[in-house]
Each structure stands twice: as C-alpha cells, then as structure tokens.
Amino acid sequence: MNSDYVSLSSMSDIKKRFDRILSIYIYLQTKRVVTAADLSTQFQVSVRTIYRDVQSLLQAGVPVYGEAGAGYSIMPEYRLPAIPFTREEALSFLAAEKLVGQYTDKQLSHNFTTAISKMKALLRYSEKQHLEDANAQVLVHGMEHVFNQELPDGLSVLIESIVSKRCVHLRYQKPDSSTPDDRIIEPVGVFIEGRFWYVMAYCQLRQDYRQFRMDRMHYIRLTTDSHSQVHQNLAFYLEKKNPSPKITVIIRVDHAIARFLNWDRLHYGFTHEVVLDGEVEMHFQTDNVEEQFARWFMMFGDQARIIEPPQLKLRIRKLLEDNLKKLDQESA
C-alpha cells in the first residue's frame, strides 16, 4: 500500500513538473525577454527550480538562450505546433469577449472579437459547440456611458499613443466647465478607477501630469509629434497622485447587506473587516470622506452605522437635511 502511494505521488509530481515546463515554454513565447525571478514569481517555485526547468527545455531541443543581465528568450522563428485548448480555456473566451464588449470602446472591442475569432478557429468541434450552447446563457450588464459615444476608438488611440510614444490632441470637458478645452497630452497609461476609464498623461498646457476621464473626452486624434520627454511607468504616477493624508473610517453594516458591498467597497479604500454579532465592521482609509465616501454610504445608510470619524456623521446629516428641504419645497 505504501509503495503504491509513493508511486502515485511521484506520478503526480512528474505531471505537475511537465505542466509547469510546458507553461514556461508558452510564457516565454509571449514575451521578448523574461528573467528567472519573473518566472519564479509567475509559477511560485524557487529560482533554482526555474533553472532546472529551463535546462529541461534545452535538453528537449527548445532553443532558449539567455541574455547576460537580462533574462531568457526563445529564438523568434522557433514554433511548436499549436497546443489544443482545454474545455475550460475555450469557455473562458466567451466570458472574456462579453466583458471586453461591455467595458471597452467599440474599436477595441471589435479588435478583440476579431482576435478571439482567430483563436476559436483552432478549437475542436466539441469546444466550438460548447461555446455556441453557452453563448446565450452568459450576459454582462454594465453601466452606460463609461465611454463618450462620440469616441468609438478613444481607448485604441490612447494605447497606440503609449506604444508609439506619440502625442494626442483631445478636446476635454472638466466637471466645472460648460465647454471643452483643447489639450495636447503625452499618454503614460490607461486604468480603471471606480467606475470609469482614465488616462494618465503629461499635459503640455499645464506642464505637469494629469489624469483625464475618458467619458469627458469629446474629440481625440493621434498626432505625428513624438513625446517631448521620457516618462516613468504608470504605477509611478498613480502612487504620487494622492499625496493628501488618509482618514480612517469605520462603519458597521447589517449582515443582511454586507456581502453586497464586497465589490464597491474596494473603490473607497477598504482595508479589512471584523465580523460581529449581527453586523460587519468595515475599516477604510480614504482621502475623500465628505464627498465620495459620504454619498456612497447614503446608498445603504439605513442599514449601517458610522463609528468614526465625526465629520462623516456631520456630512451625512447635512446631505440629508438638504435633501429634506428640497422635498418640502417640492411638496409645498
């Protein structure tokens, strides 16, 4: 019995290693250069294990070569025959296509659908049938107006700008302005924050880095002018954009609705929770207590309590008083 157990365990380890080596090969084909440290993090094994796995690829005839101080690469012209997709991987195409269609602009969604169609062409007949059967059963209902409908290719233009390092001319309307302004920007990166897409860019007018919300853009065009300077990666500017001190917020929410806030709360600085008798105590770190957080809290405030800070309680009271005055005026 013991020898059988060891044998089965060994077979499982061999399969895991084979799957990992195959995954490393595929991962190397998706990037120009990959370091051993990157592979170690990606596959959650030691760097020494990565060295052994790469050596196994070399022994199998895969032309992996190392760039001194850089990482591993595969000869650009080297390709193995297409590896079949599993049923689970094939079904993930469906979900990905629906999500991209809902949360990106028309042009990027079209490009993605075209790419997915090429991948679907490689599927076996049974996988294609599974996709057709599941298509009508997967729906994604999202928010409207995530993008300005006047800009069906806005996100595509910004991504092309980032890759080609060319400037973008856009017409942008700030929240406190009745008319849009013309800007020349040097995009650094695009990201989602809260419920909207933004671009972080160097604004030539302001001579500084700014973030622009994409649904407020009325016109966008890729110019022939190159960026005026070399920019850091997106994460660098995102870390710098909120220098104001964070405020600790603690609220207690009825168990009945707490689970429905799991997604939204991440956008308001949620850090951790404590489950109590009948309530869930949620802790936040935020720099916008009196506007964004206060208005979000009002959505479920009848089933929650504010523990701290005091200014949040005062702000909620003020918002409710203003609302009651308006209701009284309308009823008069």
C-alpha positions as CSV (number, residue, x, y, z in Angstrom):
1,M,0.0,0.0,0.0
2,N,2.8,2.4,1.0
3,S,4.8,1.7,-2.2
4,D,1.6,2.3,-4.3
5,Y,1.1,5.6,-2.5
6,V,4.6,6.7,-3.2
7,S,4.3,5.7,-6.8
8,L,1.1,7.7,-7.3
9,S,2.6,10.7,-5.5
10,S,5.6,10.6,-7.8
11,M,3.5,10.4,-10.9
12,S,1.6,13.5,-9.7
13,D,4.8,15.4,-9.1
14,I,6.0,14.4,-12.6
15,K,2.8,15.6,-14.2
16,K,3.0,18.9,-12.3
17,R,6.6,19.5,-13.4
18,F,5.7,18.6,-17.0
19,D,2.7,21.0,-16.9
20,R,4.9,23.7,-15.5
21,I,7.7,23.3,-18.0
22,L,5.1,23.4,-20.8
23,S,3.6,26.6,-19.3
24,I,7.1,28.1,-19.0
25,Y,7.6,27.4,-22.7
26,I,4.3,29.1,-23.6
27,Y,5.0,32.1,-21.3
28,L,8.5,32.6,-22.9
29,Q,6.7,32.8,-26.3
30,T,4.5,35.6,-25.1
31,K,7.4,38.0,-24.1
32,R,10.6,39.2,-25.6
33,V,12.8,38.6,-22.5
34,V,11.8,37.0,-19.2
35,T,14.0,36.9,-16.1
36,A,14.3,33.8,-13.8
37,A,12.9,35.9,-11.0
38,D,9.8,36.7,-13.1
39,L,9.3,33.1,-13.9
40,S,9.8,32.2,-10.2
41,T,7.1,34.6,-9.2
42,Q,4.8,33.6,-12.1
43,F,4.9,29.9,-11.3
44,Q,5.5,30.1,-7.5
45,V,8.6,28.0,-7.4
46,S,12.2,28.8,-6.5
47,V,14.7,30.3,-8.9
48,R,16.7,27.1,-8.7
49,T,13.7,25.1,-9.9
50,I,13.3,27.5,-12.8
51,Y,17.0,26.9,-13.8
52,R,16.3,23.2,-13.8
53,D,13.1,23.6,-15.9
54,V,14.8,25.8,-18.5
55,Q,17.6,23.2,-18.7
56,S,14.9,20.6,-19.4
57,L,13.6,22.7,-22.3
58,L,17.1,23.0,-23.7
59,Q,17.6,19.2,-23.5
60,A,14.3,18.8,-25.3
61,G,15.6,20.9,-28.2
62,V,13.9,24.2,-27.5
63,P,16.3,27.0,-28.4
64,V,16.2,29.0,-25.2
65,Y,19.0,31.5,-24.8
66,G,20.0,33.8,-22.0
67,E,20.9,37.5,-22.4
68,A,23.5,38.5,-19.8
69,G,21.9,40.5,-17.1
70,A,18.6,40.4,-18.9
71,G,16.8,37.0,-18.9
72,Y,15.6,34.2,-21.2
73,S,14.3,34.4,-24.7
74,I,13.3,31.9,-27.4
75,M,14.6,32.2,-30.9
76,P,11.9,34.3,-32.7
77,E,11.5,31.9,-35.6
78,Y,11.0,28.8,-33.4
79,R,7.5,27.5,-33.1
80,L,5.9,24.2,-32.0
81,P,2.6,23.1,-33.5
82,A,-0.5,24.8,-31.9
83,I,-1.3,23.3,-28.5
84,P,-5.1,22.4,-28.1
85,F,-7.1,24.5,-25.7
86,T,-8.9,22.7,-22.8
87,R,-12.6,22.9,-22.5
88,E,-12.3,25.4,-19.6
89,E,-9.9,27.6,-21.5
90,A,-12.3,27.6,-24.5
91,L,-15.2,28.6,-22.3
92,S,-13.1,31.5,-20.9
93,F,-13.1,33.0,-24.4
94,L,-16.8,33.6,-24.1
95,A,-16.6,35.4,-20.7
96,A,-13.7,37.5,-21.9
97,E,-15.4,38.5,-25.1
98,K,-18.5,39.6,-23.2
99,L,-16.6,41.6,-20.7
100,V,-14.5,43.4,-23.3
101,G,-17.6,44.2,-25.3
102,Q,-19.2,45.8,-22.2
103,Y,-16.2,47.6,-20.6
104,T,-14.1,48.8,-23.6
105,D,-14.9,51.1,-26.5
106,K,-16.3,49.9,-29.8
107,Q,-13.0,49.8,-31.7
108,L,-11.1,47.9,-29.1
109,S,-14.0,45.5,-28.6
110,H,-14.1,44.9,-32.4
111,N,-10.3,44.2,-32.4
112,F,-10.6,41.8,-29.5
113,T,-13.6,40.0,-31.1
114,T,-11.5,39.5,-34.3
115,A,-8.6,38.1,-32.3
116,I,-10.8,35.8,-30.4
117,S,-12.4,34.6,-33.7
118,K,-8.9,33.5,-34.9
119,M,-8.4,31.6,-31.6
120,K,-11.8,30.0,-31.9
121,A,-10.9,28.7,-35.3
122,L,-8.3,26.5,-33.6
123,L,-10.8,24.8,-31.3
124,R,-12.0,21.3,-31.8
125,Y,-15.6,20.8,-33.0
126,S,-16.8,19.9,-29.5
127,E,-15.4,23.0,-27.9
128,K,-17.0,25.2,-30.6
129,Q,-20.3,23.5,-29.8
130,H,-19.9,24.2,-26.1
131,L,-19.3,27.9,-26.9
132,E,-22.4,28.1,-29.0
133,D,-24.5,26.4,-26.4
134,A,-23.3,28.7,-23.6
135,N,-23.3,32.0,-25.6
136,A,-26.9,32.9,-24.8
137,Q,-26.5,31.9,-21.1
138,V,-23.7,34.4,-20.3
139,L,-24.8,38.0,-20.1
140,V,-22.9,41.0,-18.8
141,H,-25.0,44.0,-17.7
142,G,-22.7,47.0,-17.1
143,M,-23.0,50.7,-16.7
144,E,-23.9,53.0,-19.6
145,H,-21.8,56.0,-20.6
146,V,-18.5,54.5,-19.5
147,F,-17.2,56.0,-22.8
148,N,-18.3,59.0,-24.7
149,Q,-20.2,57.6,-27.6
150,E,-18.7,60.2,-29.8
151,L,-15.3,58.4,-29.4
152,P,-15.7,54.8,-30.6
153,D,-11.9,54.4,-30.9
154,G,-10.7,56.5,-27.9
155,L,-9.1,53.7,-25.9
156,S,-7.5,52.3,-29.0
157,V,-6.0,55.7,-29.9
158,L,-4.5,56.1,-26.4
159,I,-3.0,52.6,-26.4
160,E,-1.4,53.3,-29.8
161,S,-0.1,56.6,-28.5
162,I,1.5,54.8,-25.5
163,V,3.2,52.2,-27.7
164,S,4.3,54.6,-30.4
165,K,5.2,57.4,-27.9
166,R,3.2,60.0,-30.0
167,C,1.2,62.9,-28.7
168,V,-2.6,63.0,-28.6
169,H,-4.8,66.0,-29.3
170,L,-8.0,65.9,-27.4
171,R,-10.9,68.1,-26.5
172,Y,-11.7,67.7,-22.8
173,Q,-14.5,69.0,-20.7
174,K,-13.8,69.5,-17.0
175,P,-16.7,69.0,-14.5
176,D,-16.7,72.7,-13.6
177,S,-16.7,73.9,-17.3
178,S,-19.5,74.3,-19.7
179,T,-17.3,73.9,-22.8
180,P,-14.4,71.6,-23.6
181,D,-10.8,72.7,-23.8
182,D,-8.2,71.7,-26.4
183,R,-5.2,69.8,-24.9
184,I,-2.1,68.2,-26.3
185,I,-1.1,65.3,-24.0
186,E,1.6,62.6,-23.8
187,P,-0.2,59.4,-22.5
188,V,1.6,57.3,-20.0
189,G,-1.0,54.6,-19.3
190,V,-4.7,53.9,-19.0
191,F,-6.5,52.5,-16.0
192,I,-9.9,51.9,-14.4
193,E,-10.7,53.7,-11.1
194,G,-14.1,53.4,-9.5
195,R,-16.4,53.0,-12.5
196,F,-14.5,54.9,-15.2
197,W,-11.6,54.6,-17.5
198,Y,-8.8,57.2,-17.2
199,V,-5.6,58.1,-19.0
200,M,-2.6,59.3,-17.0
201,A,-0.7,61.8,-19.2
202,Y,1.7,64.7,-19.3
203,C,-0.3,67.8,-20.2
204,Q,1.7,70.2,-22.3
205,L,-0.7,73.0,-21.4
206,R,-0.3,72.5,-17.6
207,Q,3.3,71.4,-17.9
208,D,2.5,68.6,-15.4
209,Y,1.0,65.1,-15.2
210,R,-2.8,64.9,-15.0
211,Q,-5.4,62.2,-15.3
212,F,-8.3,62.6,-17.8
213,R,-11.6,60.7,-17.5
214,M,-12.5,59.2,-20.9
215,D,-16.2,59.8,-20.8
216,R,-15.4,63.6,-20.7
217,M,-13.5,63.5,-23.9
218,H,-15.3,65.0,-26.9
219,Y,-12.6,64.5,-29.6
220,I,-9.3,62.6,-29.8
221,R,-6.7,62.3,-32.5
222,L,-3.2,60.7,-32.7
223,T,-0.7,63.3,-33.9
224,T,2.6,62.8,-35.6
225,D,4.6,64.6,-32.9
226,S,6.7,62.5,-30.5
227,H,6.6,62.7,-26.8
228,S,8.7,65.7,-25.5
229,Q,10.3,63.6,-22.7
230,V,10.8,60.1,-21.3
231,H,8.1,59.2,-18.9
232,Q,8.1,56.8,-15.9
233,N,5.7,53.8,-15.9
234,L,2.1,54.2,-14.9
235,A,2.5,52.8,-11.3
236,F,5.0,55.6,-10.5
237,Y,2.4,58.4,-11.2
238,L,-0.5,56.6,-9.6
239,E,1.4,56.3,-6.4
240,K,2.1,60.1,-6.5
241,K,-1.3,61.4,-7.4
242,N,-2.9,61.2,-4.0
243,P,-0.5,62.9,-1.6
244,S,-3.2,64.0,0.8
245,P,-3.3,62.1,4.2
246,K,-5.7,59.3,4.5
247,I,-8.6,59.3,7.1
248,T,-9.7,56.2,8.9
249,V,-13.4,55.4,8.5
250,I,-15.1,52.7,10.5
251,I,-18.7,51.7,9.8
252,R,-20.9,48.8,10.9
253,V,-23.2,47.2,8.4
254,D,-26.1,44.8,8.9
255,H,-25.1,41.2,7.9
256,A,-28.1,41.1,5.5
257,I,-26.5,43.6,3.1
258,A,-22.7,43.4,4.0
259,R,-21.9,40.9,1.3
260,F,-23.4,43.0,-1.4
261,L,-20.8,45.7,-0.7
262,N,-17.8,43.5,-1.3
263,W,-17.2,44.8,-4.8
264,D,-18.0,48.5,-4.3
265,R,-16.1,48.9,-1.0
266,L,-12.7,48.2,-2.7
267,H,-13.1,51.6,-4.6
268,Y,-13.5,53.5,-1.3
269,G,-10.3,52.5,0.5
270,F,-11.5,49.3,2.2
271,T,-8.7,47.7,4.3
272,H,-10.3,45.0,6.5
273,E,-13.4,43.8,8.3
274,V,-14.4,42.3,11.7
275,V,-17.5,40.1,11.8
276,L,-19.6,40.9,14.9
277,D,-22.9,39.7,16.2
278,G,-25.4,40.8,13.6
279,E,-23.1,43.3,12.0
280,V,-19.9,43.5,9.9
281,E,-17.4,46.2,11.0
282,M,-15.6,47.6,7.9
283,H,-12.5,49.7,8.1
284,F,-11.4,52.1,5.4
285,Q,-8.5,54.5,4.6
286,T,-9.8,57.3,2.3
287,D,-8.9,60.9,1.4
288,N,-12.4,61.9,0.2
289,V,-14.6,61.3,3.3
290,E,-17.1,64.2,2.8
291,E,-18.0,63.7,-0.9
292,Q,-17.3,60.3,-2.5
293,F,-17.5,58.2,0.7
294,A,-20.4,60.1,2.2
295,R,-22.5,59.8,-0.9
296,W,-21.7,56.1,-1.3
297,F,-22.6,55.5,2.4
298,M,-26.1,57.0,1.8
299,M,-27.0,54.2,-0.6
300,F,-27.2,51.8,2.3
301,G,-27.1,54.1,5.3
302,D,-30.5,52.9,6.7
303,Q,-28.8,49.6,7.4
304,A,-25.5,50.8,8.7
305,R,-23.9,52.9,11.5
306,I,-20.9,55.3,11.4
307,I,-18.4,54.6,14.2
308,E,-15.9,57.2,13.1
309,P,-14.9,59.9,12.1
310,P,-17.3,62.6,13.4
311,Q,-17.0,64.7,10.3
312,L,-18.6,61.9,8.3
313,K,-21.6,61.9,10.6
314,L,-21.9,65.7,10.2
315,R,-21.7,65.4,6.4
316,I,-24.4,62.8,6.2
317,R,-26.6,64.9,8.4
318,K,-26.1,67.9,6.1
319,L,-26.8,65.9,3.0
320,L,-30.0,64.5,4.5
321,E,-31.1,68.0,5.7
322,D,-30.6,69.5,2.2
323,N,-32.5,66.6,0.7
324,L,-35.4,67.1,3.1
325,K,-35.6,70.8,2.3
326,K,-35.9,70.1,-1.4
327,L,-38.6,67.5,-0.8
328,D,-40.5,70.0,1.4
329,Q,-40.2,72.7,-1.3
330,E,-41.5,70.3,-3.9
331,S,-44.4,69.3,-1.7
332,A,-45.4,72.9,-0.9
